[in-house]
Amino acid sequence: MFDPVTEDLIRTAPALPDFDLAHLPQQLTDAHVKIASLRILLLAEGAQHRGELFEELGTLQRLANYYQSFVATLTDHPQEAAAAFVAASAHELLHRARINLGTAASRPSLTDHAVESDLASVLLYLIAGYPSSAHEMAATINTSLLDEPRQSLVTTILAIARGRLLEVADVPAEVDQHTEVDFDKLAVELLWRRLGAGCLSLARGLRGISGGFEESRRAIQEVLKLSSYSIRELLSEANIDSTGSAVSCFSGPHQMASLLRDLCDELERRAVVTIGVPAGLSSRHWHDALVSLAERRPYLWRNHRQAVDDGFLSPGNSSVIAFPTGAGKTTLAELKCISTRLCGRKVLYLAPTHALVNQVTKDLRSSFSTENIGNSLIAEGHYSETEEASLPDIAIMTPERCLALQGFAASAFEAVGLIVFDECHLLHPKEKGNDRRSLDAMLCLLGLMTHSRDADFVLLSAMISNSSDLAAWIASETGRICLPMELDWKPTRQARGCVVYKKEDSSNLKGRIQASLQTTTTKGPPTLLKKNLQINPFAFFSLRQAWTTQESRDYSLLPITTHEVPLSAAGNRPWWKLCSASR
């Protein structure tokens, strides 16, 4: 379920007695698939399986409590990201288990005493550097159960988690006027409102507003200080032994402030608006461009940050990006486009199909609304003719179209400063036959190295395994740096499984089919036979990202129903065979 990078992260979490960290990724995956399996059983069978879910809750609660406490008490610790991710995963599982039990709908995400698992998971995933997981969990939270000021606070946090900063209110709600003062209640309300103001400031910081991050930290530190205080003197005056530490606190606000403190630090490190100015660019123009980008993508993923730190945006640096699907290759390409346009150079974006050309054109027009963007296409997918020896600010076209243009308008490419080749595995020819498309793509690329001598190249693909070789070739051809970027990390998780049956049961059904074949004369299996092929199904899951081991503990076999389900038979005599009932 977890990619190799995330598995390694989980294994670096602080040690916890009775837990094998080496096998913890599989344990968390096993909990995911058990909860999914039990959900099906609960829907089909009712309350008789609730006890099995309760057994999972104790282990998950221990994981969540221990690792969240680690994050809250030890800031900037080398193991903070690992602890935050394990705690977030455990909290997510707790929340999903409670959904299955039917108790989640009545649990508010934030109380005066605690941050509940759904909201804690969102915060901890962000702290761990997994914003896509935080975004997914944010979609499960119902704020209607909250009253003010907690509702405004949680709404702001969810907007930040979803990257929707424009949805954040600019002014916090007014403090309620109390006719009869309950000082404890008033104190908690004021603490929540101060945290709400801190989150608003955090959103402003992510939007590039000066002082936002600093004001957010001040508000959070105030709440941490005001929500917890020593009561040793009070105990001593009452002649109560207070040899150790004696502290009283408003637990809900203090817990939230502890998480927000780490969140503020992490998001500032990953904020788009904090990316340094590439050489040769105006700092004001760069800041303005990042502020605009932050409205849609306020923070970077871990692979984006690493690429920026490695010099991806530096003029003169090319790159070959071989991230998995969905890992943010387009975001990096967009950042490079911004820096190129601010240098006054044009961008050429190559996409292998007309459909992708149109999609990229639509996306870039949304991102670069003030730029002249063209894709050399007209209605019905045909190429438009042009005699102009110039390109728009950002030109999108297929490699074949680009190769044709080089033949009669080569000078148009002299002003290009960046060439993005999406789905660059098109360069690799097919094993059999003449691959004209691959040849045209390579000729196009070689031509651009001649006509656009000073341009940087960014090659994108999720389907190449030799990015280092490709980067070395581009570096040798251009005489400039080309960075290979490979990463096994993925922003999303997926458990792989299939439905299986016991060999004994399936063999029995196959025997019945053969027996019917011998005693009937119909061309196909008789209807009566097909209606009486019943079997017990099981779910078989891999607890690793791929089916690559033969270790039994890397797999999980779970029942998904307590009753038999129908199969069927198909085929023409004499080749009748067992098949699904839907066939």
VOGU-3710 file (C-alpha; in Angstrom, 3 decimals, decimal comma):
1> mfdpvtedli> 0,000/0,000/0,000  2,822/2,388/0,840  5,499/3,332/-1,667  9,134/2,483/-0,781  9,918/6,041/0,371  6,929/6,099/2,734  7,738/2,598/4,008  11,232/3,795/4,910  9,750/6,860/6,607  7,425/4,721/8,748
11> rtapalpdfd> 10,303/2,464/9,806  12,228/5,479/11,133  9,483/6,354/13,618  10,444/6,302/17,320  10,431/2,845/18,853  7,262/1,724/20,618  7,208/-1,395/22,818  5,420/-4,411/21,308  5,567/-2,942/17,798  7,947/-4,165/15,114
21> lahlpqqltd> 8,883/-1,012/13,181  10,311/-3,082/10,337  6,845/-4,551/9,786  4,795/-1,480/10,776  3,951/-0,485/7,152  2,362/-3,913/6,652  0,535/-3,650/9,993  -1,002/-0,314/8,999  -1,992/-1,687/5,595  -3,472/-4,755/7,251
31> ahvkiaslri> -5,580/-2,504/9,472  -6,790/-0,611/6,383  -7,897/-3,761/4,571  -9,467/-5,288/7,696  -11,569/-2,190/8,234  -12,582/-2,224/4,566  -13,490/-5,909/4,781  -15,449/-5,445/7,996  -17,348/-2,562/6,437  -18,677/-4,950/3,779
41> lllaegaqhr> -19,537/-7,528/6,440  -21,318/-4,951/8,597  -23,400/-3,757/5,668  -24,365/-7,313/4,769  -24,507/-9,069/8,104  -25,345/-6,388/10,658  -23,990/-5,860/14,174  -22,478/-9,299/14,765  -19,068/-8,133/13,470  -18,837/-4,944/15,551
51> gelfeelgtl> -16,660/-6,679/18,130  -13,952/-7,308/15,539  -13,755/-3,574/14,865  -13,484/-2,778/18,562  -10,452/-5,067/18,754  -8,711/-2,920/16,132  -9,518/0,345/17,912  -7,351/-0,304/20,973  -4,160/-0,866/18,970  -4,820/2,069/16,693
61> qrlanyyqsf> -5,590/4,398/19,609  -2,292/3,494/21,235  -0,376/4,256/18,028  -2,231/7,529/17,530  -1,761/8,747/21,108  1,916/7,835/21,381  3,101/9,310/18,111  0,929/12,415/18,306  2,364/13,095/21,779  5,840/12,741/20,313
71> vatltdhpqe> 5,057/15,326/17,623  3,428/17,729/20,082  6,239/17,676/22,631  9,410/17,420/20,514  9,421/20,090/17,809  11,958/19,962/14,953  12,980/16,437/15,961  14,583/14,327/13,181  11,837/11,724/13,652  8,977/14,239/13,669
81> aaaafvaasa> 7,805/13,542/10,103  7,802/9,774/10,671  5,930/10,086/13,966  3,421/12,490/12,413  2,724/10,160/9,497  2,182/7,097/11,705  -0,068/9,092/14,042  -2,027/10,480/11,076  -2,483/6,994/9,609  -3,667/5,601/12,938
91> hellhrarin> -6,097/8,501/13,405  -7,441/8,010/9,879  -8,040/4,330/10,577  -9,773/5,163/13,852  -12,060/7,562/12,042  -12,897/5,072/9,292  -13,547/2,350/11,868  -15,955/4,682/13,692  -17,717/5,413/10,404  -18,289/1,672/10,061
101> lgtaasrpsl> -19,571/1,499/13,624  -21,927/4,404/13,000  -20,439/6,580/15,757  -18,436/9,069/13,662  -21,431/11,118/12,538  -22,210/12,177/16,099  -18,610/13,049/17,086  -17,642/16,700/16,533  -14,136/17,084/15,121  -13,112/19,494/17,850
111> tdhavesdla> -14,225/19,727/21,480  -13,038/21,756/24,440  -11,225/18,638/25,603  -9,644/17,120/22,480  -8,907/17,232/18,769  -10,780/14,233/17,358  -9,185/11,698/15,015  -10,526/13,082/11,719  -9,156/16,589/12,306  -5,974/15,329/13,998
121> svllyliagy> -5,304/13,203/10,915  -5,570/16,259/8,627  -3,109/18,259/10,744  -0,641/15,416/11,181  -0,610/14,496/7,474  0,248/18,130/6,688  3,013/18,123/9,295  4,385/14,887/7,833  4,464/16,394/4,332  1,536/14,454/2,828
131> pssahemaat> -0,911/17,190/1,756  -2,827/14,913/-0,635  -3,730/12,594/2,265  -4,710/15,629/4,330  -6,909/16,825/1,484  -8,618/13,427/1,308  -9,304/13,379/5,047  -10,522/16,981/5,018  -13,344/15,913/2,698  -14,708/13,585/5,437
141> intslldepr> -15,129/16,278/8,090  -18,556/17,699/8,860  -18,339/21,158/10,445  -22,082/21,450/11,038  -21,677/19,750/14,429  -19,461/22,604/15,643  -20,519/25,879/17,170  -18,601/29,114/17,061  -15,751/29,810/17,404  -14,654/26,206/16,770
151> qslvttilai> -16,515/26,027/13,473  -14,647/29,019/12,019  -11,331/27,600/13,223  -11,918/24,171/11,675  -13,272/25,681/8,444  -10,063/27,697/8,084  -7,901/24,625/8,710  -9,829/22,615/6,117  -9,474/25,406/3,533  -5,712/25,412/4,114
161> argrllevad> -5,584/21,611/3,831  -7,454/21,752/0,505  -5,256/24,563/-0,784  -8,269/26,882/-1,143  -6,884/29,999/0,461  -9,385/32,317/-1,208  -12,133/30,593/0,793  -10,574/31,709/4,092  -12,402/34,585/5,774  -10,233/37,663/6,309
171> vpaevdqhte> -11,723/38,700/9,655  -12,420/36,407/12,647  -15,915/36,356/14,132  -16,731/38,688/17,001  -16,610/37,447/20,581  -20,059/36,603/21,915  -21,448/38,912/24,557  -22,047/36,930/27,741  -24,772/38,118/30,097  -23,870/35,554/32,731
181> vdfdklavel> -20,140/34,997/32,723  -18,805/31,445/33,020  -15,119/32,313/33,222  -13,884/28,847/32,242  -16,160/28,798/29,210  -15,177/32,348/28,287  -11,473/31,484/28,630  -11,807/28,482/26,297  -13,767/30,537/23,777  -11,106/33,233/23,738
191> lwrrlgagcl> -8,386/30,631/23,278  -10,244/29,144/20,313  -10,669/32,592/18,794  -6,984/33,372/19,211  -6,121/30,122/17,424  -8,621/31,037/14,714  -6,831/34,359/14,248  -3,540/32,452/14,110  -4,861/30,210/11,337  -6,104/33,229/9,390
201> slarglrgis> -2,596/34,681/9,664  -1,144/31,364/8,493  -3,375/31,535/5,409  -2,200/35,099/4,786  1,402/33,970/5,043  0,766/31,237/2,482  -0,681/33,906/0,179  2,515/35,939/0,475  1,163/38,651/2,778  4,024/40,064/4,819
211> ggfeesrrai> 4,094/39,112/8,495  1,524/36,321/8,163  3,698/33,485/9,422  5,141/35,572/12,277  1,707/36,661/13,496  0,481/33,077/13,288  3,344/31,917/15,532  2,669/34,684/18,042  -0,989/33,695/18,342  -0,161/30,002/18,715
221> qevlklssys> 2,541/30,659/21,318  0,134/32,837/23,302  -2,406/30,016/23,434  0,266/27,493/24,452  1,314/29,785/27,274  -2,186/30,710/28,447  -3,744/27,244/28,169  -1,284/25,508/30,486  -0,005/26,612/33,869  1,647/25,150/36,950
231> irellseani> -0,492/24,487/40,022  2,290/23,315/42,350  1,894/26,343/44,630  -1,854/25,790/44,898  -1,291/22,155/45,845  1,334/23,108/48,402  -1,006/25,625/50,011  -3,588/22,861/50,270  -0,954/20,555/51,848  -1,094/18,218/48,864
241> dstgsavscf> 2,153/16,525/47,859  3,409/18,047/44,585  6,894/16,606/44,332  6,636/16,131/40,581  5,319/18,382/37,867  1,760/19,584/38,468  0,065/21,289/35,551  -3,501/22,291/34,769  -4,545/23,089/31,220  -7,379/23,685/28,822
251> sgphqmasll> -6,694/20,437/27,020  -8,492/21,035/23,720  -6,929/24,422/22,895  -3,515/23,257/24,157  -3,572/20,140/22,003  -4,644/22,125/18,951  -1,997/24,793/19,537  0,714/22,136/19,847  -0,209/20,747/16,426  -0,632/24,165/14,803
261> rdlcdelerr> 2,821/25,227/16,009  4,434/22,405/14,046  2,044/22,928/11,129  3,011/26,590/10,801  6,718/25,719/10,670  6,175/22,944/8,116  3,938/24,944/5,787  6,279/27,921/5,794  9,100/25,610/4,684  6,921/24,247/1,865
271> avvtigvpag> 5,111/27,466/0,919  5,242/28,378/-2,766  5,777/32,039/-1,844  9,020/31,198/-0,005  10,764/29,786/-3,119  13,965/31,757/-3,666  14,313/34,067/-6,648  16,088/32,356/-9,594  19,182/34,135/-10,889  18,473/37,032/-13,194
281> lssrhwhdal> 14,835/37,594/-12,209  13,210/40,595/-10,583  12,326/39,708/-6,982  9,117/41,756/-7,188  7,920/40,089/-10,383  8,840/36,655/-9,030  6,962/37,299/-5,778  3,881/38,513/-7,674  3,915/35,379/-9,848  4,207/33,087/-6,827
291> vslaerrpyl> 1,380/34,898/-5,040  -0,832/34,202/-8,044  0,233/30,543/-8,088  -0,378/30,230/-4,331  -4,076/30,895/-4,842  -4,235/27,478/-6,564  -1,203/25,632/-5,133  -0,143/27,246/-1,857  2,530/24,729/-0,868  4,948/22,320/-2,472
301> wrnhrqavdd> 5,122/18,567/-2,082  8,351/17,024/-0,825  9,549/16,148/-4,338  8,859/19,692/-5,552  10,870/21,161/-2,693  13,748/18,792/-3,368  13,765/19,689/-7,071  13,834/23,418/-6,277  16,648/22,904/-3,761  18,611/20,933/-6,397
311> gflspgnssv> 18,548/23,897/-8,804  15,632/22,957/-11,044  14,586/26,590/-11,528  18,084/27,950/-12,195  18,447/29,322/-15,761  20,622/27,014/-17,830  19,562/23,869/-15,948  17,566/21,231/-17,810  15,957/18,157/-16,245  14,426/14,754/-16,895
321> iafptgagkt> 11,573/14,122/-14,450  10,497/10,497/-14,012  8,033/10,831/-11,136  5,093/8,405/-10,898  1,682/9,399/-12,223  0,065/11,985/-9,981  3,338/12,952/-8,269  3,337/16,559/-9,461  5,419/16,693/-12,644  3,094/19,343/-14,092
331> tlaelkcist> 3,536/21,593/-11,053  7,293/21,654/-11,566  6,848/22,340/-15,276  4,548/25,251/-14,451  7,125/26,750/-12,068  9,765/26,504/-14,785  7,372/28,158/-17,252  6,879/31,053/-14,834  10,620/31,657/-14,434  11,148/31,449/-18,213
341> rlcgrkvlyl> 8,379/33,922/-19,034  9,694/36,349/-16,417  13,025/36,213/-18,265  11,196/37,349/-21,395  11,713/34,045/-23,200  9,043/31,908/-24,886  7,897/28,434/-23,865  7,348/25,490/-26,186  5,262/22,645/-24,772  5,272/19,350/-26,693
351> apthalvnqv> 2,472/16,846/-26,110  2,102/13,601/-28,089  -1,639/13,695/-28,891  -4,188/16,279/-29,982  -6,302/15,494/-26,919  -3,374/16,222/-24,588  -2,487/19,364/-26,557  -6,008/20,670/-25,965  -5,943/19,719/-22,279  -2,561/21,369/-21,694
361> tkdlrssfst> -3,739/24,467/-23,559  -6,790/24,711/-21,319  -4,722/24,261/-18,151  -2,042/26,773/-19,144  -4,609/29,380/-20,174  -6,058/29,056/-16,690  -2,624/29,409/-15,070  -1,236/32,097/-17,420  -4,319/34,148/-18,148  -2,378/37,229/-19,327
371> enignsliae> -0,085/35,358/-21,729  -0,579/34,742/-25,439  -1,074/30,969/-25,640  -1,615/29,020/-28,853  -1,747/25,365/-29,835  -1,708/25,424/-33,659  -4,995/23,524/-33,773  -8,395/24,376/-35,141  -11,735/22,610/-34,828  -11,964/18,881/-35,516
381> ghyseteeas> -8,350/18,297/-34,534  -6,758/19,464/-37,832  -3,597/21,559/-37,959  -3,996/25,221/-38,825  -1,667/26,683/-41,405  0,649/29,547/-40,515  3,141/31,620/-42,419  4,185/33,629/-39,373  7,834/33,243/-38,404  7,032/33,613/-34,698
391> lpdiaimtpe> 5,455/31,666/-31,897  3,040/32,814/-29,191  4,391/33,373/-25,673  3,520/29,770/-24,824  3,100/27,392/-27,757  1,653/23,917/-27,361  1,887/21,381/-30,175  2,681/17,782/-31,056  6,281/16,786/-31,920  5,177/16,140/-35,519
401> rclalqgfaa> 3,780/19,671/-35,835  6,933/21,093/-34,278  9,125/19,131/-36,680  7,121/20,443/-39,642  7,417/24,055/-38,417  11,167/23,678/-38,062  11,279/22,860/-41,766  9,916/26,243/-42,955  10,028/28,569/-39,924  13,169/27,570/-38,023
411> safeavgliv> 13,817/31,169/-36,926  10,572/31,067/-34,894  12,311/28,873/-32,325  15,234/31,222/-31,637  13,266/33,084/-28,949  12,319/29,874/-27,095  13,825/29,657/-23,622  12,118/26,500/-22,370  11,064/23,285/-24,097  8,784/20,954/-22,133
421> fdechllhpk> 8,336/17,483/-23,624  5,406/15,761/-21,909  5,142/11,954/-22,120  8,707/11,879/-23,418  8,743/8,060/-23,485  7,461/8,633/-27,015  11,171/8,881/-27,894  11,559/5,164/-27,227  10,724/3,160/-30,369  8,494/0,133/-30,341
431> ekgndrrsld> 10,232/-3,215/-30,384  8,638/-4,379/-33,638  8,215/-2,534/-36,918  9,140/0,993/-37,964  8,036/3,486/-35,340  7,609/6,699/-37,309  6,264/8,645/-34,322  9,335/7,846/-32,239  11,615/8,850/-35,111  9,760/12,142/-35,643
441> amlcllglmt> 9,914/12,907/-31,903  13,679/12,351/-31,836  14,224/14,448/-34,980  12,074/17,172/-33,417  14,160/17,162/-30,234  17,472/17,183/-32,110  16,253/20,023/-34,291  15,284/22,096/-31,265  18,765/21,631/-29,816  20,010/23,359/-32,960
451> hsrdadfvll> 17,352/26,052/-33,425  16,883/26,886/-29,713  20,486/26,673/-28,555  20,017/28,505/-25,261  16,747/26,818/-24,246  16,361/24,648/-21,153  14,730/21,248/-21,626  12,261/19,598/-19,233  11,319/16,035/-20,178  8,387/14,489/-18,307
461> samisnssdl> 7,315/10,846/-18,069  6,084/8,328/-15,534  7,154/5,459/-17,778  10,932/5,722/-18,099  13,518/4,007/-15,928  16,679/5,490/-17,442  16,277/9,164/-16,591  19,973/9,374/-15,660  21,023/8,145/-19,124  18,615/10,527/-20,841
471> aawiasetgr> 19,787/13,458/-18,699  23,440/12,648/-19,436  22,690/12,631/-23,178  20,911/16,004/-23,039  23,789/17,458/-21,010  26,312/16,224/-23,576  24,287/17,629/-26,490  23,575/21,036/-24,923  26,785/21,475/-22,943  24,770/22,445/-19,842
481> iclpmeldwk> 23,549/20,808/-16,650  20,647/18,370/-16,917  19,236/17,027/-13,661  17,815/13,485/-13,532  14,894/13,298/-11,099  13,610/9,892/-10,073  11,489/9,196/-7,025  9,558/6,183/-5,811  7,443/8,432/-3,573  3,770/8,838/-4,455
491> ptrqargcvv> 1,347/11,332/-2,901  -1,444/8,751/-2,816  -1,793/5,244/-1,415  -3,535/2,253/-2,876  -4,042/-1,232/-1,465  -4,040/-3,933/-4,107  -6,306/-6,916/-3,697  -8,426/-9,440/-5,533  -11,307/-11,828/-4,851  -10,207/-15,452/-4,435
501> ykkedssnlk> -11,846/-18,775/-3,619  -10,616/-21,851/-1,825  -9,104/-24,315/-4,275  -11,157/-27,128/-2,740  -14,402/-25,201/-3,308  -13,627/-24,236/-6,898  -12,472/-27,768/-7,723  -15,786/-29,094/-6,393  -17,734/-26,749/-8,697  -15,576/-27,687/-11,680
511> griqaslqtt> -16,294/-31,338/-10,912  -20,028/-30,671/-10,959  -19,672/-28,954/-14,348  -17,820/-31,967/-15,765  -20,404/-34,341/-14,335  -23,193/-32,355/-16,011  -21,236/-32,388/-19,256  -21,277/-36,180/-19,168  -24,983/-36,549/-18,321  -26,568/-33,878/-20,571
521> ttkgpptllk> -26,702/-33,260/-24,309  -27,091/-29,452/-24,488  -24,556/-27,379/-26,377  -24,035/-25,054/-23,429  -24,283/-25,552/-19,664  -27,915/-26,121/-18,530  -29,650/-23,259/-16,755  -30,269/-25,401/-13,666  -26,537/-26,059/-13,367  -25,626/-22,394/-13,721
531> knlqinpfaf> -28,087/-21,400/-11,010  -26,652/-23,845/-8,493  -22,943/-22,995/-8,502  -22,381/-21,322/-5,123  -19,075/-20,512/-3,396  -17,620/-18,541/-0,440  -15,473/-15,571/-1,596  -12,415/-14,119/0,173  -10,436/-10,913/-0,321  -6,702/-11,379/-0,843
541> fslrqawttq> -4,625/-8,230/-0,279  -0,960/-7,421/-0,718  0,333/-5,477/2,275  3,172/-4,102/0,156  2,918/-1,769/-2,817  3,549/-4,608/-5,270  3,135/-8,399/-5,327  6,875/-8,999/-5,083  7,431/-11,282/-2,080  6,513/-14,799/-1,012
551> esrdysllpi> 6,410/-13,923/2,696  3,024/-14,834/4,135  3,047/-11,851/6,499  3,104/-9,528/3,469  -0,405/-10,669/2,527  -3,824/-10,739/4,127  -6,704/-13,141/3,417  -10,043/-11,910/4,722  -13,681/-13,016/4,443  -15,945/-10,502/2,754
561> tthevplsaa> -19,227/-12,291/3,381  -20,461/-15,152/5,532  -22,744/-16,579/2,856  -22,096/-18,131/-0,527  -22,291/-16,078/-3,716  -23,323/-17,346/-7,165  -20,909/-18,250/-9,942  -21,886/-19,646/-13,319  -20,717/-21,813/-16,210  -20,129/-20,890/-19,848
571> gnrpwwklcs> -18,718/-22,229/-23,106  -19,725/-24,672/-25,780  -19,460/-28,416/-25,465  -16,984/-29,891/-24,683  -15,249/-26,780/-23,220  -17,549/-25,770/-20,413  -15,839/-23,721/-17,722  -16,495/-21,984/-14,416  -17,032/-18,219/-14,679  -18,572/-15,256/-12,888
581> asr> -22,330/-15,021/-12,614  -22,402/-11,672/-14,427  -21,064/-13,157/-17,637
//
